[in-house]
Amino acid sequence: MKLYYVYILECSDKLLYTGITNDITRRLEEHNAGVNRNSFTFKRRPVEVIFHQEFNDVSQAIWFEKRIKKWSVQKKRALANEDEKLLKLLAECRNKSHSRNKKSNT
């Protein structure tokens, strides 16, 4: 069975990078070796893996990667730190238009 990994890297400048691979060890080595000069991580080396999630279905891995790429840095760090309370708090909608935030007129 082929495995896929969604991962978050912390770069030397503390910025985060999210990616997907089928070999996390090889991919980390590629990031740190600077294989691709146009890569986000090239000028931000060294990098380290702060989170990874294993999938056996590439479609699920791609879906999850796309989802967390849209997250805030705070939310990604909460995921990496396994801080479920903070992750839940950051996931809550705080828009004024959200039903929980509207005042009832009754």
SEKOL-918855 format. One record per residue: chain; x, y, z of N, C-alpha, C in turn; residue number from 1. Coordinates in steps of 0.02 Angstrom, whole numbers, m for minus. Example, Ala and Ser with C-alpha at 12.3 -4.5 7.8 and 13.67 -1.06 7.14 Angstrom:
<nodes>
A, 660, m284, 390, 615, m225, 390, 660, m165, 390, 1
A, 642, m112, 354, 684, m53, 357, 645, 2, 394, 2
</nodes>
This chain:
<nodes>
A, 42, m59, 0, 0, 0, 0, 45, 62, 0, 1
A, 30, 108, m45, 68, 170, m50, 41, 220, 1, 2
A, 86, 255, 35, 67, 305, 84, 84, 374, 58, 3
A, 45, 422, 80, 55, 493, 63, 55, 532, 127, 4
A, 92, 586, 127, 100, 627, 187, 86, 700, 171, 5
A, 46, 730, 212, 37, 803, 211, 81, 827, 269, 6
A, 121, 877, 255, 169, 899, 305, 172, 976, 310, 7
A, 193, 999, 368, 206, 1070, 378, 278, 1077, 400, 8
A, 314, 1120, 365, 383, 1135, 382, 387, 1203, 416, 9
A, 432, 1209, 464, 449, 1275, 490, 516, 1293, 461, 10
A, 519, 1350, 429, 580, 1374, 397, 623, 1411, 448, 11
A, 685, 1425, 429, 731, 1459, 474, 707, 1528, 494, 12
A, 665, 1560, 452, 638, 1626, 468, 570, 1622, 502, 13
A, 552, 1562, 524, 490, 1546, 561, 427, 1546, 518, 14
A, 434, 1556, 452, 376, 1549, 408, 361, 1475, 400, 15
A, 299, 1460, 382, 277, 1390, 374, 265, 1374, 301, 16
A, 279, 1312, 284, 267, 1286, 217, 228, 1221, 223, 17
A, 176, 1213, 183, 135, 1153, 184, 143, 1117, 117, 18
A, 151, 1051, 120, 160, 1012, 59, 134, 942, 66, 19
A, 142, 905, 11, 120, 835, 9, 175, 794, m26, 20
A, 185, 733, m3, 236, 690, m32, 219, 617, m19, 21
A, 253, 572, m54, 245, 501, m40, 307, 474, m4, 22
A, 356, 518, 10, 416, 499, 47, 440, 559, 87, 23
A, 419, 563, 148, 432, 623, 188, 506, 633, 203, 24
A, 543, 579, 213, 615, 585, 226, 651, 614, 166, 25
A, 637, 587, 107, 668, 612, 46, 650, 684, 33, 26
A, 586, 701, 44, 563, 769, 30, 595, 819, 77, 27
A, 603, 802, 140, 637, 847, 187, 710, 857, 165, 28
A, 742, 804, 145, 811, 809, 120, 815, 854, 59, 29
A, 766, 849, 14, 764, 892, m46, 756, 966, m26, 30
A, 710, 979, 21, 701, 1048, 43, 766, 1075, 72, 31
A, 797, 1037, 116, 858, 1062, 149, 918, 1064, 102, 32
A, 919, 1024, 50, 974, 1026, 2, 966, 1083, m49, 33
A, 906, 1111, m53, 894, 1165, m99, 892, 1142, m171, 34
A, 859, 1085, m183, 855, 1055, m250, 822, 1102, m300, 35
A, 771, 1138, m279, 735, 1183, m324, 747, 1255, m303, 36
A, 785, 1292, m344, 802, 1362, m328, 740, 1407, m325, 37
A, 686, 1387, m357, 625, 1427, m358, 577, 1409, m301, 38
A, 596, 1362, m261, 553, 1339, m206, 547, 1392, m151, 39
A, 489, 1394, m119, 477, 1439, m63, 530, 1430, m9, 40
A, 552, 1369, 1, 598, 1354, 56, 671, 1365, 39, 41
A, 687, 1377, m24, 758, 1380, m45, 799, 1430, m4, 42
A, 774, 1490, 5, 811, 1542, 42, 794, 1541, 117, 43
A, 755, 1492, 138, 732, 1490, 207, 758, 1428, 243, 44
A, 810, 1397, 217, 839, 1338, 246, 882, 1355, 306, 45
A, 890, 1309, 353, 861, 1242, 354, 787, 1244, 374, 46
A, 754, 1190, 356, 683, 1182, 375, 676, 1119, 417, 47
A, 623, 1117, 456, 610, 1056, 494, 535, 1040, 492, 48
A, 520, 976, 494, 451, 954, 495, 422, 966, 565, 49
A, 367, 1004, 568, 334, 1014, 633, 268, 976, 637, 50
A, 245, 950, 579, 183, 912, 578, 183, 868, 515, 51
A, 157, 808, 523, 142, 768, 464, 84, 721, 480, 52
A, 44, 708, 429, m14, 663, 435, m9, 613, 378, 53
A, m18, 551, 393, m12, 496, 345, m81, 480, 315, 54
A, m82, 468, 249, m143, 449, 213, m127, 389, 168, 55
A, m177, 346, 158, m168, 292, 109, m207, 306, 46, 56
A, m241, 362, 43, m279, 383, m16, m253, 451, m38, 57
A, m225, 456, m97, m195, 518, m121, m247, 574, m126, 58
A, m309, 557, m143, m362, 608, m148, m375, 640, m81, 59
A, m377, 600, m28, m387, 627, 39, m328, 671, 60, 60
A, m268, 650, 43, m208, 689, 59, m209, 757, 24, 61
A, m226, 756, m40, m230, 819, m78, m284, 865, m49, 62
A, m341, 836, m32, m396, 875, m3, m373, 908, 62, 63
A, m339, 869, 105, m317, 896, 170, m264, 949, 161, 64
A, m217, 937, 115, m165, 987, 102, m196, 1053, 80, 65
A, m242, 1050, 32, m275, 1111, 8, m312, 1147, 65, 66
A, m343, 1108, 108, m381, 1136, 164, m335, 1174, 212, 67
A, m281, 1142, 234, m239, 1175, 284, m196, 1230, 254, 68
A, m184, 1229, 189, m147, 1285, 158, m185, 1350, 167, 69
A, m251, 1347, 174, m292, 1407, 182, m294, 1431, 255, 70
A, m270, 1391, 301, m273, 1407, 372, m224, 1462, 390, 71
A, m238, 1496, 445, m192, 1546, 472, m131, 1511, 501, 72
A, m80, 1550, 511, m19, 1524, 543, m35, 1498, 613, 73
A, m77, 1535, 650, m95, 1514, 718, m128, 1445, 717, 74
A, m173, 1436, 669, m210, 1373, 666, m163, 1315, 647, 75
A, m117, 1328, 600, m68, 1276, 581, m23, 1258, 640, 76
A, m3, 1308, 677, 40, 1295, 736, 1, 1257, 790, 77
A, m63, 1272, 798, m104, 1235, 846, m109, 1162, 825, 78
A, m117, 1149, 760, m118, 1081, 735, m52, 1046, 749, 79
A, 3, 1080, 734, 69, 1050, 744, 83, 1036, 817, 80
A, 57, 1079, 861, 68, 1071, 933, 16, 1027, 967, 81
A, m30, 1000, 926, m84, 957, 951, m125, 992, 1005, 82
A, m135, 1057, 995, m174, 1098, 1042, m246, 1099, 1018, 83
A, m284, 1048, 1038, m353, 1040, 1014, m398, 1097, 1036, 84
A, m389, 1123, 1096, m430, 1178, 1120, m421, 1240, 1076, 85
A, m359, 1258, 1064, m345, 1316, 1022, m367, 1305, 951, 86
A, m356, 1245, 925, m377, 1229, 857, m452, 1238, 849, 87
A, m490, 1214, 898, m563, 1221, 896, m583, 1295, 900, 88
A, m550, 1332, 944, m565, 1403, 951, m551, 1441, 886, 89
A, m494, 1426, 855, m476, 1460, 793, m520, 1440, 734, 90
A, m553, 1383, 740, m596, 1359, 686, m665, 1392, 689, 91
A, m683, 1422, 745, m749, 1452, 752, m755, 1514, 709, 92
A, m813, 1523, 679, m826, 1581, 639, m838, 1641, 684, 93
A, m806, 1696, 669, m814, 1757, 710, m843, 1814, 669, 94
A, m867, 1800, 609, m897, 1852, 568, m960, 1879, 601, 95
A, m972, 1943, 594, m1033, 1973, 623, m1095, 1942, 592, 96
A, m1090, 1919, 531, m1148, 1891, 496, m1164, 1820, 517, 97
A, m1118, 1788, 555, m1131, 1720, 577, m1190, 1718, 625, 98
A, m1232, 1667, 619, m1294, 1663, 659, m1282, 1669, 734, 99
A, m1226, 1642, 759, m1212, 1645, 830, m1197, 1716, 854, 100
A, m1176, 1758, 807, m1155, 1826, 825, m1209, 1879, 812, 101
A, m1265, 1858, 785, m1320, 1905, 774, m1363, 1909, 836, 102
A, m1383, 1970, 852, m1428, 1979, 910, m1499, 1962, 889, 103
A, m1532, 1927, 933, m1601, 1907, 920, m1647, 1968, 930, 104
A, m1694, 1977, 885, m1742, 2032, 889, m1807, 2011, 922, 105
A, m1810, 1953, 951, m1871, 1930, 982, m1871, 1941, 1056, 106
</nodes>
